[in-house]
Amino acid sequence: MAATEETHWWFVGRRRMIASLIEELPPPASARVIELGAGTGGNLEMLKAFGTVSAMEYDAGAREVAAAKGGIPVVAGRLPDDIPFEAESADIVGLFDVLEHVEDDAGTLRAIRKILAPDGVLILSVPAHQWLWSGHDEVLHHFRRYSKEELRHLAVECGYRLRRLTYFNCALFPAAALVRLLDRRDTDGDVAGGSIPPAPINATLTAILTAEARLARLFKGLPIGLSLFAVLTRNGQ
């Protein structure tokens, strides 16, 4: 991931979707931004454009890479019971393809809510459609994939108000879904982002996801996709 996330189409496209959702808020001046589960830090430079950034990562090796890459403090922590940030200390919390890795997803969302400022926003992404479960998910140590209604219900149950819920990676959905369904038991294949495809393919796929980020903003969402993005605020805000 550290070697590919700067230029790989999936990571580039996801960053553009994240940036679009933050711009749409819009964020307060000098927002306090926290990324939980920052991995090897591929989002940190992008997030710096929106305020003061802090990050948390469980894995020590990834944490070291992330801190060196972005010049941003990346602290140790674990979801849901060891989040080393004070109550109401974040205007924006990012949780990008992390929730599916945590067994207690409801406990995680409740814990994150405590570190959000009263008008704070949680932006998260997760893999969509449990019926697409395959060896790909097992290799990545997922506990689940989410339907739109499941994610909506979970967010409301944990005290959030849903500001935006949309699919992403829509154009590639038919082909990717077919591959996943035919290869349900394949745990030996390349996972998403493991290697960069040839430059023309990478550029084309990057352009597709960049266009999707614009379309999702223009039309307030996309009808189907391999991922779900949610923008959540504390209930009553």
N, C-alpha and C positions, 0 to 999 in steps of 0.2 A: 504493500500500500504506500509506504513512504517513497518508493521509487517511481510510482506511476500516478499518484493522485494529482500532481501538478498539471498534467496534460491529458490524462485519460478522459475520454468523452463522458463517461458516467459521472466522474467527480466534477469535471468542469460544468456539465449541465446542471448537476445538483446545486453547485455553488451559485449558479445564475438564478436558479429558482429561489433559493434561500434569500439572496440579495433582493430579488424582486418583491418577495413577501415583506421583508423588512422595510424597504422603501415605501411600500404601500401603507405602512402603519399610520403616519410616518413616525420614526423614532424620536424621542426627545433629544435635545442638544446634549452632547457628551453623555450619551446613554451608557449605563453600566451593563455590559454584555457578558454573560457566562455561558460557555459551552461545556456541557456535561458529556463525558465519554468522547473526548476530543481525538482519540486515536493518535495518529502520528502528526496531527496538527494541520491537515490540509485546508481547513476552513478559517484558520486564525487570521491570516493576512487579509482575507476578504472581510471578516467581521470587524477588523480594526477601522475600517472606513466608517463605522457607525458609532464608535465610542471607545470607552476604555474596556479592554477585554481581559477576562480571566478564564481559566479552564481547569477542568478536572479530568483525570484519566486513571483508571485502575491499574493497567499494565505498566510495569516499571520501564520496560524497554521502549514502548510507544511513548511514554511520558517524556523520556529523555530526548527522543527524536523531536517530539513536538516543541519542547522548550528551546532546543537549539535552532529549530527552523524558524520560529516566529518571534523569538525574543520576548515571549509572553510567559508569565508565571503559570506553570501547569502543575497543580497540586495533586497529591494522591487522594483517592476517595473511592467509595463504592456505593452503588445504588441498591436499595433505597435508604440504607440505615447509616451511611457515613458520608454525608455531603458537607464538606468543610467550609460552608459559606454561611454568613449570618442571615437571620430573618430579614426579609424585605430588602435584600441587598442587590437585587437585579431588576433592571428595567426590561431586559430581554434575556430569556434562557433558550439556548439551542440544544435540541436533543435529536440528533440526526442519525437515523438507522441504529438506534441504541435500545429502544424500549423492547424490541423483540428479543433481545439478548438477556433480559432480566426476567426471572421467574415471577416476581411480584410486581406486575406492571401497575396495579392500582396503588400499592404502597409507594411506588416510585413517583407517580403523578401527585399524590398527596404530599409527599416530602418536598417535591419541587415547588409546589404551590406556596409553601412556607417561606421560601427564599425570594419569591416574587414581590416587588413593590405593589402597593394597592392597585396601581394602574399598569402593572407589569404584564408582559406577554410571553407565553411559551410557544415556540415554533418547533414542531417535531415532524419527522418523517419516519414511516414504517413500510415494510413490504405489504402488499395488498393480496387478498384472496387466499384463504386457507386451502381452497381446492387446487391451488398451484404448488402446494407443498411437494418438495422433491429432495433428492440428495444434495442439491445446492444448499438448501436450508440447513441440512444436517451438518455439512462441512462448515458452515458459518456459525454453528451452535445457536440457531434460533430456537425459541420456545414456541413461536406461533407466527402466523401472518394474520392480518386484520381485514375485516370487511368494513365498509364505510359506516354501517350501522353499529357495529361492535365498537369502533373507535369513538363514535359519537356518544354512545351510551356510557362508555368508560369515562370519557372526559366529564360529562355532566355528573355522573355518580361521584367523581372525585372533586367536585366543587368548581368546575370551570364553566365559562360560557364560551360557546363555539363561535368564533369570528369568521373562520374560513375552513372549509374541508374540501379538498380537491384531489383527484387522481393526478399522477404524473408518469412520464414515460408511456405515453399513449400510442404514438405512432408505431412503436416497436412491439406493442402488446401482442398482436396476433402471432407473429413469428416466435417471440419469446415464450408465449404460452404453449404453443405447439411443442417446442423443444423441451420445455419442462415436463409436459404431460407424457411425452414419449420416453423421457429419460428420468423418471421418478426415482430410480434406485441408483443412479450414477453418482457416486461420491468421489470419483477420481478426476473429473473434468476441471477445467479452469474456472475459478470463481470470478464474479464480476470485479473488474479492476485489477486482476492478477497480472495481466500483461497488456501492453498497448498494441492494438491492431495496426496494420499498415497505415501510413499517414493519410492516404485518401479516404479510407474507411473511417478512421478516427475523426477526420475533419468533417465528414458528412454527418456522422452520428452526433458530433458536437453541435453542428448547425441545427439538427432536428430538435435536440433538447433545448437549445437556446430559443428557437422559435416557439416551442411549447411553453416555456416560461413566460414569453410575451403573450401568448394566447390565453394562458391561464389567468393572467392579470386582466386582459381585455374582456374576457367572457366570464370572469369570476369563477373559473374552474374548468376542468376537463372531464369528459364523460366516463372514461375508463383508463386504466393504466396499471403498471406493475407496482407502483408505489402510491402511498397516500401522504399528503401533507396536511397538517392541521395548524391553525393559528388559534390559540386559546388565551382567554383572559380570566382573571380571578372573577368568580361569580359576583354579579352585582356591580361590576365596573363597566 
